[in-house]
Amino acid sequence: MYHSIVVAKGEQEVKQAVRDFQSAGRGVDQIQILAHENVRTEEMFKPKYASRIGFVGEAMAHTVAPLYKCEGMALREKLLSLGLSMPAVEYYEKEMASGRLVIAVDENVILHQ
């Protein structure tokens, strides 16, 4: 299965990835920004809502894509829900543990157009 995923180091790379996905026809409902709970995102993101499954959803400044900050099994489950293989999940977990953010397209989300 093909996945659209970008690993970003900072705000500008996140914004560019979101814009690129939107330019490619992806809706903001499909774009997920994932970060390890220990990553400082206060500068980039402002709180918007908290979901019922333990993720803190936030809207990135200048985007509408949600940010999911979590750790451990919750992070692994979120990555697996995107249809990633276990080796891919482990790779992205390591990237996020080292402070990077993962921007992914959830192909299971139906666009609301």
The first five atom37 places (N, CA, C, CB, O) and aatype in JSON, in Angstrom:
{
  "aatype": [12, 18, 8, 15, 9, 19, 19, 0, 11, 7, 6, 5, 6, 19, 11, 5, 0, 19, 1, 3, 13, 5, 15, 0, 7, 1, 7, 19, 3, 5, 9, 5, 9, 10, 0, 8, 6, 2, 19, 1, 16, 6, 6, 12, 13, 11, 14, 11, 18, 0, 15, 1, 9, 7, 13, 19, 7, 6, 0, 12, 0, 8, 16, 19, 0, 14, 10, 18, 11, 4, 6, 7, 12, 0, 10, 1, 6, 11, 10, 10, 15, 10, 7, 10, 15, 12, 14, 0, 19, 6, 18, 18, 6, 11, 6, 12, 0, 15, 7, 1, 10, 19, 9, 0, 19, 3, 6, 2, 19, 9, 10, 8, 5],
  "atom_mask": [
    [1, 1, 1, 1, 1],
    [1, 1, 1, 1, 1],
    [1, 1, 1, 1, 1],
    [1, 1, 1, 1, 1],
    [1, 1, 1, 1, 1],
    [1, 1, 1, 1, 1],
    [1, 1, 1, 1, 1],
    [1, 1, 1, 1, 1],
    [1, 1, 1, 1, 1],
    [1, 1, 1, 0, 1],
    [1, 1, 1, 1, 1],
    [1, 1, 1, 1, 1],
    [1, 1, 1, 1, 1],
    [1, 1, 1, 1, 1],
    [1, 1, 1, 1, 1],
    [1, 1, 1, 1, 1],
    [1, 1, 1, 1, 1],
    [1, 1, 1, 1, 1],
    [1, 1, 1, 1, 1],
    [1, 1, 1, 1, 1],
    [1, 1, 1, 1, 1],
    [1, 1, 1, 1, 1],
    [1, 1, 1, 1, 1],
    [1, 1, 1, 1, 1],
    [1, 1, 1, 0, 1],
    [1, 1, 1, 1, 1],
    [1, 1, 1, 0, 1],
    [1, 1, 1, 1, 1],
    [1, 1, 1, 1, 1],
    [1, 1, 1, 1, 1],
    [1, 1, 1, 1, 1],
    [1, 1, 1, 1, 1],
    [1, 1, 1, 1, 1],
    [1, 1, 1, 1, 1],
    [1, 1, 1, 1, 1],
    [1, 1, 1, 1, 1],
    [1, 1, 1, 1, 1],
    [1, 1, 1, 1, 1],
    [1, 1, 1, 1, 1],
    [1, 1, 1, 1, 1],
    [1, 1, 1, 1, 1],
    [1, 1, 1, 1, 1],
    [1, 1, 1, 1, 1],
    [1, 1, 1, 1, 1],
    [1, 1, 1, 1, 1],
    [1, 1, 1, 1, 1],
    [1, 1, 1, 1, 1],
    [1, 1, 1, 1, 1],
    [1, 1, 1, 1, 1],
    [1, 1, 1, 1, 1],
    [1, 1, 1, 1, 1],
    [1, 1, 1, 1, 1],
    [1, 1, 1, 1, 1],
    [1, 1, 1, 0, 1],
    [1, 1, 1, 1, 1],
    [1, 1, 1, 1, 1],
    [1, 1, 1, 0, 1],
    [1, 1, 1, 1, 1],
    [1, 1, 1, 1, 1],
    [1, 1, 1, 1, 1],
    [1, 1, 1, 1, 1],
    [1, 1, 1, 1, 1],
    [1, 1, 1, 1, 1],
    [1, 1, 1, 1, 1],
    [1, 1, 1, 1, 1],
    [1, 1, 1, 1, 1],
    [1, 1, 1, 1, 1],
    [1, 1, 1, 1, 1],
    [1, 1, 1, 1, 1],
    [1, 1, 1, 1, 1],
    [1, 1, 1, 1, 1],
    [1, 1, 1, 0, 1],
    [1, 1, 1, 1, 1],
    [1, 1, 1, 1, 1],
    [1, 1, 1, 1, 1],
    [1, 1, 1, 1, 1],
    [1, 1, 1, 1, 1],
    [1, 1, 1, 1, 1],
    [1, 1, 1, 1, 1],
    [1, 1, 1, 1, 1],
    [1, 1, 1, 1, 1],
    [1, 1, 1, 1, 1],
    [1, 1, 1, 0, 1],
    [1, 1, 1, 1, 1],
    [1, 1, 1, 1, 1],
    [1, 1, 1, 1, 1],
    [1, 1, 1, 1, 1],
    [1, 1, 1, 1, 1],
    [1, 1, 1, 1, 1],
    [1, 1, 1, 1, 1],
    [1, 1, 1, 1, 1],
    [1, 1, 1, 1, 1],
    [1, 1, 1, 1, 1],
    [1, 1, 1, 1, 1],
    [1, 1, 1, 1, 1],
    [1, 1, 1, 1, 1],
    [1, 1, 1, 1, 1],
    [1, 1, 1, 1, 1],
    [1, 1, 1, 0, 1],
    [1, 1, 1, 1, 1],
    [1, 1, 1, 1, 1],
    [1, 1, 1, 1, 1],
    [1, 1, 1, 1, 1],
    [1, 1, 1, 1, 1],
    [1, 1, 1, 1, 1],
    [1, 1, 1, 1, 1],
    [1, 1, 1, 1, 1],
    [1, 1, 1, 1, 1],
    [1, 1, 1, 1, 1],
    [1, 1, 1, 1, 1],
    [1, 1, 1, 1, 1],
    [1, 1, 1, 1, 1],
    [1, 1, 1, 1, 1]
  ],
  "atom_positions": [
    [[0.85, -1.18, 0.0], [0.0, 0.0, 0.0], [0.89, 1.25, 0.0], [-0.96, 0.0, 1.23], [1.92, 1.28, 0.68]],
    [[0.52, 2.25, -0.75], [1.25, 3.5, -0.85], [0.78, 4.45, 0.24], [1.07, 4.14, -2.24], [-0.42, 4.6, 0.48]],
    [[1.74, 5.1, 0.91], [1.4, 6.08, 1.95], [2.07, 7.4, 1.65], [1.81, 5.57, 3.34], [3.21, 7.43, 1.18]],
    [[1.38, 8.48, 1.91], [1.93, 9.82, 1.75], [2.34, 10.32, 3.13], [0.91, 10.79, 1.07], [1.49, 10.67, 3.95]],
    [[3.66, 10.33, 3.38], [4.18, 10.7, 4.69], [5.42, 11.56, 4.52], [4.5, 9.44, 5.54], [6.26, 11.3, 3.66]],
    [[5.52, 12.6, 5.36], [6.69, 13.47, 5.37], [7.15, 13.59, 6.82], [6.37, 14.89, 4.75], [6.34, 13.73, 7.73]],
    [[8.47, 13.54, 7.03], [9.05, 13.8, 8.35], [9.59, 15.21, 8.33], [10.17, 12.75, 8.72], [10.38, 15.57, 7.46]],
    [[9.17, 16.03, 9.3], [9.56, 17.44, 9.33], [10.32, 17.76, 10.61], [8.31, 18.35, 9.22], [10.13, 17.14, 11.66]],
    [[11.21, 18.75, 10.49], [12.02, 19.17, 11.64], [11.49, 20.41, 12.32], [13.43, 19.4, 11.2], [11.84, 20.67, 13.47]],
    [[10.67, 21.18, 11.67], [10.2, 22.42, 12.28], [8.96, 22.96, 11.62], [0.0, 0.0, 0.0], [8.39, 22.36, 10.71]],
    [[8.56, 24.12, 12.09], [7.31, 24.73, 11.65], [7.25, 24.94, 10.14], [7.11, 26.05, 12.34], [6.24, 24.62, 9.51]],
    [[8.3, 25.48, 9.55], [8.28, 25.75, 8.11], [8.12, 24.47, 7.29], [9.56, 26.48, 7.69], [7.38, 24.45, 6.31]],
    [[8.81, 23.4, 7.7], [8.68, 22.13, 6.98], [7.29, 21.53, 7.13], [9.73, 21.14, 7.47], [6.76, 20.94, 6.2]],
    [[6.7, 21.69, 8.31], [5.33, 21.2, 8.53], [4.36, 21.97, 7.64], [4.93, 21.34, 10.02], [3.53, 21.37, 6.96]],
    [[4.47, 23.29, 7.65], [3.58, 24.11, 6.82], [3.73, 23.75, 5.34], [3.87, 25.6, 7.03], [2.73, 23.64, 4.63]],
    [[4.96, 23.56, 4.89], [5.18, 23.23, 3.49], [4.58, 21.87, 3.14], [6.68, 23.24, 3.17], [3.97, 21.72, 2.08]],
    [[4.75, 20.89, 4.02], [4.18, 19.56, 3.77], [2.67, 19.62, 3.68], [4.61, 18.58, 4.87], [2.07, 18.99, 2.81]],
    [[2.04, 20.37, 4.58], [0.58, 20.5, 4.56], [0.14, 21.17, 3.27], [0.07, 21.31, 5.79], [-0.81, 20.72, 2.62]],
    [[0.82, 22.24, 2.89], [0.48, 22.92, 1.62], [0.66, 21.99, 0.43], [1.36, 24.19, 1.44], [-0.16, 21.97, -0.48]],
    [[1.75, 21.21, 0.44], [2.0, 20.27, -0.67], [0.91, 19.22, -0.76], [3.35, 19.6, -0.5], [0.45, 18.89, -1.86]],
    [[0.48, 18.68, 0.38], [-0.59, 17.69, 0.37], [-1.89, 18.31, -0.12], [-0.8, 17.09, 1.77], [-2.63, 17.69, -0.89]],
    [[-2.17, 19.54, 0.31], [-3.39, 20.21, -0.15], [-3.32, 20.49, -1.65], [-3.6, 21.53, 0.63], [-4.32, 20.34, -2.35]],
    [[-2.17, 20.89, -2.14], [-2.0, 21.14, -3.58], [-2.17, 19.86, -4.39], [-0.62, 21.74, -3.86], [-2.58, 19.9, -5.55]],
    [[-1.86, 18.73, -3.77], [-2.0, 17.44, -4.44], [-3.43, 16.9, -4.35], [-1.04, 16.43, -3.83], [-3.71, 15.78, -4.78]],
    [[-4.33, 17.72, -3.79], [-5.73, 17.32, -3.75], [-6.18, 16.67, -2.45], [0.0, 0.0, 0.0], [-7.31, 16.17, -2.37]],
    [[-5.34, 16.66, -1.46], [-5.73, 16.09, -0.17], [-6.48, 17.14, 0.64], [-4.48, 15.58, 0.62], [-6.11, 18.31, 0.67]],
    [[-7.54, 16.69, 1.29], [-8.31, 17.59, 2.14], [-7.7, 17.67, 3.53], [0.0, 0.0, 0.0], [-7.0, 16.75, 3.96]],
    [[-7.97, 18.75, 4.24], [-7.43, 18.87, 5.59], [-7.96, 17.79, 6.52], [-7.77, 20.24, 6.16], [-7.32, 17.47, 7.52]],
    [[-9.11, 17.22, 6.2], [-9.62, 16.1, 6.99], [-8.73, 14.88, 6.86], [-11.05, 15.76, 6.57], [-8.74, 14.02, 7.74]],
    [[-7.98, 14.79, 5.79], [-7.12, 13.63, 5.55], [-5.71, 13.8, 6.1], [-7.05, 13.35, 4.07], [-4.99, 12.81, 6.27]],
    [[-5.3, 15.02, 6.39], [-3.92, 15.28, 6.79], [-3.81, 15.2, 8.31], [-3.46, 16.67, 6.29], [-4.55, 15.85, 9.04]],
    [[-2.86, 14.38, 8.77], [-2.62, 14.2, 10.2], [-1.2, 14.65, 10.51], [-2.85, 12.72, 10.62], [-0.26, 14.26, 9.81]],
    [[-1.02, 15.46, 11.55], [0.3, 15.85, 12.02], [0.51, 15.13, 13.34], [0.45, 17.43, 12.18], [-0.27, 15.3, 14.28]],
    [[1.56, 14.32, 13.41], [1.82, 13.49, 14.59], [3.11, 13.93, 15.26], [1.89, 12.0, 14.21], [4.1, 14.22, 14.59]],
    [[3.1, 13.96, 16.59], [4.3, 14.34, 17.35], [4.33, 13.56, 18.65], [4.33, 15.86, 17.62], [3.29, 13.24, 19.23]],
    [[5.54, 13.27, 19.11], [5.7, 12.65, 20.42], [5.31, 13.67, 21.47], [7.17, 12.15, 20.63], [5.5, 14.87, 21.29]],
    [[4.78, 13.19, 22.56], [4.28, 14.07, 23.61], [5.34, 15.02, 24.15], [3.71, 13.24, 24.73], [5.01, 16.11, 24.6]],
    [[6.62, 14.63, 24.12], [7.67, 15.48, 24.69], [8.15, 16.58, 23.75], [8.84, 14.62, 25.09], [8.99, 17.4, 24.15]],
    [[7.64, 16.63, 22.52], [8.05, 17.66, 21.57], [7.35, 18.97, 21.91], [7.73, 17.23, 20.11], [6.14, 19.01, 22.08]],
    [[8.14, 20.03, 21.99], [7.57, 21.36, 22.31], [6.97, 21.95, 21.03], [8.66, 22.31, 22.91], [7.68, 22.21, 20.06]],
    [[5.68, 22.17, 21.07], [4.99, 22.71, 19.89], [4.24, 24.0, 20.22], [4.03, 21.68, 19.33], [3.46, 24.48, 19.4]],
    [[4.46, 24.55, 21.4], [3.7, 25.74, 21.81], [3.87, 26.89, 20.82], [4.13, 26.18, 23.2], [2.94, 27.65, 20.58]],
    [[5.06, 27.0, 20.26], [5.32, 28.09, 19.32], [4.53, 27.89, 18.01], [6.82, 28.19, 19.03], [4.07, 28.86, 17.41]],
    [[4.4, 26.64, 17.59], [3.77, 26.34, 16.31], [2.27, 26.17, 16.39], [4.37, 25.11, 15.74], [1.55, 26.46, 15.43]],
    [[1.8, 25.69, 17.52], [0.41, 25.26, 17.6], [-0.31, 25.94, 18.75], [0.33, 23.76, 17.76], [0.3, 26.3, 19.76]],
    [[-1.6, 26.11, 18.58], [-2.41, 26.62, 19.67], [-3.52, 25.61, 19.96], [-3.0, 28.03, 19.33], [-4.06, 25.02, 19.03]],
    [[-3.87, 25.4, 21.23], [-4.89, 24.4, 21.56], [-6.23, 24.7, 20.89], [-5.08, 24.31, 23.06], [-6.65, 25.86, 20.8]],
    [[-6.88, 23.65, 20.44], [-8.19, 23.81, 19.82], [-9.22, 22.89, 20.47], [-8.1, 23.54, 18.33], [-10.33, 23.33, 20.78]],
    [[-8.89, 21.63, 20.67], [-9.85, 20.7, 21.26], [-9.12, 19.48, 21.79], [-10.93, 20.3, 20.23], [-7.97, 19.24, 21.42]],
    [[-9.76, 18.72, 22.63], [-9.22, 17.44, 23.1], [-10.19, 16.35, 22.67], [-9.02, 17.44, 24.67], [-11.4, 16.46, 22.85]],
    [[-9.64, 15.28, 22.1], [-10.5, 14.21, 21.63], [-10.78, 13.21, 22.75], [-9.86, 13.5, 20.42], [-10.13, 13.24, 23.79]],
    [[-11.72, 12.34, 22.52], [-12.11, 11.37, 23.53], [-11.16, 10.2, 23.64], [-13.48, 10.85, 23.24], [-11.26, 9.43, 24.6]],
    [[-10.22, 10.04, 22.7], [-9.34, 8.87, 22.74], [-7.97, 9.2, 23.3], [-9.2, 8.28, 21.37], [-7.03, 8.41, 23.15]],
    [[-7.82, 10.33, 23.94], [-6.59, 10.64, 24.63], [-5.6, 11.48, 23.86], [0.0, 0.0, 0.0], [-4.55, 11.83, 24.4]],
    [[-5.87, 11.8, 22.64], [-4.98, 12.66, 21.87], [-5.39, 14.11, 22.14], [-5.04, 12.32, 20.35], [-6.57, 14.4, 22.35]],
    [[-4.43, 14.98, 22.13], [-4.74, 16.4, 22.19], [-4.72, 16.89, 20.77], [-3.74, 17.19, 23.11], [-3.67, 16.87, 20.12]],
    [[-5.84, 17.32, 20.28], [-5.92, 17.85, 18.93], [-5.7, 19.34, 18.97], [0.0, 0.0, 0.0], [-6.31, 20.04, 19.78]],
    [[-4.85, 19.83, 18.11], [-4.56, 21.25, 18.06], [-4.54, 21.69, 16.61], [-3.22, 21.58, 18.76], [-4.21, 20.89, 15.73]],
    [[-4.88, 22.93, 16.36], [-4.81, 23.44, 14.99], [-3.49, 24.19, 14.84], [-6.03, 24.37, 14.67], [-3.17, 25.07, 15.64]],
    [[-2.73, 23.84, 13.82], [-1.47, 24.51, 13.59], [-1.73, 25.92, 13.09], [-0.6, 23.73, 12.59], [-2.65, 26.14, 12.29]],
    [[-0.93, 26.85, 13.55], [-1.06, 28.22, 13.07], [-0.92, 28.21, 11.55], [0.01, 29.15, 13.72], [0.03, 27.64, 11.02]],
    [[-1.85, 28.82, 10.87], [-1.86, 28.94, 9.41], [-2.24, 27.65, 8.68], [-0.49, 29.39, 8.94], [-2.13, 27.58, 7.46]],
    [[-2.69, 26.63, 9.39], [-3.22, 25.43, 8.74], [-4.47, 25.01, 9.51], [-2.16, 24.25, 8.7], [-4.77, 25.57, 10.56]],
    [[-5.18, 24.05, 8.97], [-6.36, 23.54, 9.65], [-6.13, 22.08, 10.04], [-7.61, 23.68, 8.76], [-6.99, 21.48, 10.69]],
    [[-4.99, 21.5, 9.66], [-4.7, 20.1, 9.95], [-4.5, 19.88, 11.44], [-3.46, 19.64, 9.17], [-3.83, 20.68, 12.09]],
    [[-5.06, 18.81, 11.99], [-4.91, 18.55, 13.42], [-3.54, 17.98, 13.78], [-6.0, 17.6, 13.88], [-2.91, 17.28, 12.98]],
    [[-3.09, 18.29, 14.99], [-1.86, 17.73, 15.55], [-2.26, 16.74, 16.61], [-0.93, 18.85, 16.13], [-3.1, 17.04, 17.46]],
    [[-1.67, 15.56, 16.58], [-1.89, 14.55, 17.6], [-0.59, 14.35, 18.35], [-2.4, 13.21, 16.98], [0.39, 13.85, 17.8]],
    [[-0.6, 14.74, 19.64], [0.57, 14.55, 20.48], [0.25, 13.42, 21.45], [0.96, 15.86, 21.24], [-0.72, 13.49, 22.2]],
    [[1.07, 12.39, 21.44], [0.85, 11.27, 22.32], [2.16, 10.5, 22.44], [-0.3, 10.36, 21.81], [3.16, 10.9, 21.86]],
    [[2.16, 9.41, 23.19], [3.36, 8.6, 23.31], [2.97, 7.14, 23.49], [4.24, 9.08, 24.48], [1.79, 6.82, 23.67]],
    [[3.97, 6.28, 23.45], [3.75, 4.86, 23.73], [2.76, 4.2, 22.81], [0.0, 0.0, 0.0], [2.78, 4.39, 21.59]],
    [[1.89, 3.42, 23.42], [0.92, 2.63, 22.65], [-0.07, 3.51, 21.89], [0.17, 1.7, 23.57], [-0.5, 3.13, 20.8]],
    [[-0.43, 4.66, 22.43], [-1.38, 5.53, 21.73], [-0.78, 6.01, 20.41], [-1.77, 6.74, 22.61], [-1.47, 6.07, 19.39]],
    [[0.51, 6.35, 20.43], [1.18, 6.78, 19.22], [1.29, 5.63, 18.22], [2.58, 7.33, 19.55], [1.05, 5.81, 17.03]],
    [[1.64, 4.46, 18.71], [1.75, 3.28, 17.85], [0.4, 2.95, 17.22], [2.27, 2.07, 18.64], [0.33, 2.64, 16.03]],
    [[-0.67, 3.01, 18.0], [-2.0, 2.71, 17.48], [-2.42, 3.71, 16.41], [-3.03, 2.69, 18.61], [-3.05, 3.34, 15.42]],
    [[-2.07, 4.99, 16.61], [-2.41, 6.01, 15.62], [-1.69, 5.71, 14.31], [-2.04, 7.42, 16.13], [-2.29, 5.8, 13.24]],
    [[-0.39, 5.37, 14.38], [0.36, 5.05, 13.18], [-0.18, 3.79, 12.5], [1.84, 4.85, 13.52], [-0.3, 3.75, 11.28]],
    [[-0.52, 2.78, 13.29], [-1.08, 1.55, 12.72], [-2.43, 1.82, 12.05], [-1.23, 0.48, 13.8], [-2.77, 1.18, 11.06]],
    [[-3.2, 2.76, 12.61], [-4.52, 3.07, 12.03], [-4.39, 3.68, 10.64], [-5.29, 4.03, 12.94], [-5.34, 3.67, 9.86]],
    [[-3.2, 4.21, 10.33], [-2.95, 4.75, 8.99], [-2.61, 3.65, 7.99], [-1.82, 5.77, 9.03], [-2.42, 3.93, 6.8]],
    [[-2.54, 2.4, 8.46], [-2.25, 1.27, 7.57], [-0.77, 1.0, 7.38], [0.0, 0.0, 0.0], [-0.39, 0.31, 6.44]],
    [[0.07, 1.53, 8.26], [1.51, 1.32, 8.13], [1.92, -0.06, 8.63], [2.28, 2.39, 8.89], [1.27, -0.63, 9.51]],
    [[2.99, -0.58, 8.07], [3.54, -1.85, 8.54], [4.28, -1.61, 9.86], [4.5, -2.48, 7.48], [4.6, -0.47, 10.19]],
    [[4.54, -2.67, 10.62], [5.23, -2.54, 11.89], [6.64, -1.95, 11.73], [5.31, -3.89, 12.58], [7.02, -1.1, 12.53]],
    [[7.42, -2.37, 10.71], [8.74, -1.71, 10.55], [8.61, -0.2, 10.28], [9.51, -2.37, 9.4], [9.42, 0.58, 10.76]],
    [[7.6, 0.19, 9.51], [7.38, 1.62, 9.23], [6.97, 2.34, 10.51], [6.31, 1.81, 8.14], [7.45, 3.45, 10.77]],
    [[6.09, 1.74, 11.29], [5.65, 2.33, 12.55], [6.86, 2.55, 13.46], [4.6, 1.44, 13.24], [7.0, 3.62, 14.06]],
    [[7.71, 1.55, 13.58], [8.9, 1.67, 14.43], [9.83, 2.77, 13.94], [9.65, 0.33, 14.48], [10.4, 3.5, 14.75]],
    [[9.98, 2.9, 12.62], [10.81, 3.96, 12.06], [10.27, 5.33, 12.44], [10.9, 3.82, 10.53], [11.01, 6.19, 12.91]],
    [[8.97, 5.55, 12.23], [8.37, 6.85, 12.52], [8.33, 7.13, 14.03], [6.96, 6.92, 11.95], [8.44, 8.29, 14.44]],
    [[8.18, 6.1, 14.84], [8.27, 6.29, 16.29], [9.64, 6.84, 16.69], [7.99, 4.96, 17.04], [9.74, 7.75, 17.51]],
    [[10.69, 6.29, 16.1], [12.05, 6.77, 16.39], [12.24, 8.21, 15.92], [13.09, 5.86, 15.72], [12.85, 9.01, 16.61]],
    [[11.71, 8.53, 14.75], [11.81, 9.9, 14.24], [11.13, 10.87, 15.2], [11.17, 10.01, 12.84], [11.68, 11.93, 15.51]],
    [[9.94, 10.52, 15.67], [9.2, 11.4, 16.56], [9.86, 11.48, 17.94], [7.76, 10.93, 16.7], [9.85, 12.54, 18.57]],
    [[10.43, 10.36, 18.41], [11.11, 10.37, 19.7], [12.33, 11.29, 19.67], [11.54, 8.96, 20.09], [12.75, 11.8, 20.71]],
    [[12.9, 11.51, 18.48], [14.05, 12.4, 18.37], [13.64, 13.85, 18.07], [15.0, 11.9, 17.28], [14.48, 14.68, 17.74]],
    [[12.33, 14.15, 18.18], [11.87, 15.53, 18.08], [11.28, 15.95, 16.75], [0.0, 0.0, 0.0], [10.88, 17.1, 16.59]],
    [[11.23, 15.04, 15.8], [10.64, 15.38, 14.51], [9.13, 15.18, 14.53], [11.28, 14.54, 13.38], [8.59, 14.47, 15.38]],
    [[8.46, 15.81, 13.58], [7.02, 15.65, 13.43], [6.75, 14.86, 12.16], [6.3, 17.03, 13.39], [7.49, 14.96, 11.18]],
    [[5.7, 14.08, 12.16], [5.32, 13.28, 11.0], [4.0, 13.82, 10.47], [5.2, 11.76, 11.37], [3.02, 13.96, 11.21]],
    [[3.99, 14.12, 9.18], [2.77, 14.58, 8.52], [2.34, 13.46, 7.58], [2.99, 15.95, 7.75], [3.09, 13.07, 6.69]],
    [[1.14, 12.95, 7.78], [0.68, 11.8, 7.0], [-0.71, 12.05, 6.45], [0.7, 10.53, 7.85], [-1.51, 12.79, 7.03]],
    [[-0.99, 11.42, 5.33], [-2.33, 11.46, 4.76], [-3.05, 10.19, 5.16], [-2.29, 11.62, 3.21], [-2.55, 9.09, 4.92]],
    [[-4.22, 10.34, 5.76], [-5.05, 9.2, 6.12], [-5.99, 8.93, 4.96], [-5.84, 9.45, 7.45], [-6.99, 9.63, 4.79]],
    [[-5.67, 7.92, 4.18], [-6.45, 7.59, 2.98], [-7.83, 7.04, 3.33], [-5.7, 6.58, 2.13], [-8.7, 6.95, 2.45]],
    [[-8.05, 6.67, 4.6], [-9.33, 6.12, 5.01], [-10.39, 7.19, 5.26], [-9.16, 5.3, 6.24], [-11.57, 6.87, 5.38]],
    [[-9.97, 8.44, 5.34], [-10.9, 9.53, 5.58], [-11.52, 9.96, 4.25], [-10.19, 10.73, 6.27], [-10.8, 10.22, 3.29]],
    [[-12.82, 10.03, 4.2], [-13.53, 10.45, 3.01], [-13.63, 11.96, 3.01], [-14.95, 9.8, 2.93], [-14.0, 12.57, 4.02]],
    [[-13.28, 12.56, 1.9], [-13.33, 14.02, 1.8], [-14.76, 14.53, 1.88], [-12.69, 14.5, 0.5], [-15.68, 13.91, 1.35]],
    [[-14.93, 15.65, 2.56], [-16.23, 16.32, 2.65], [-16.21, 17.51, 1.7], [-16.55, 16.79, 4.14], [-15.79, 18.61, 2.08]],
    [[-16.64, 17.29, 0.48], [-16.6, 18.37, -0.51], [-17.98, 18.76, -0.94], [-15.79, 17.95, -1.72], [-18.14, 19.65, -1.77]]
  ]
}
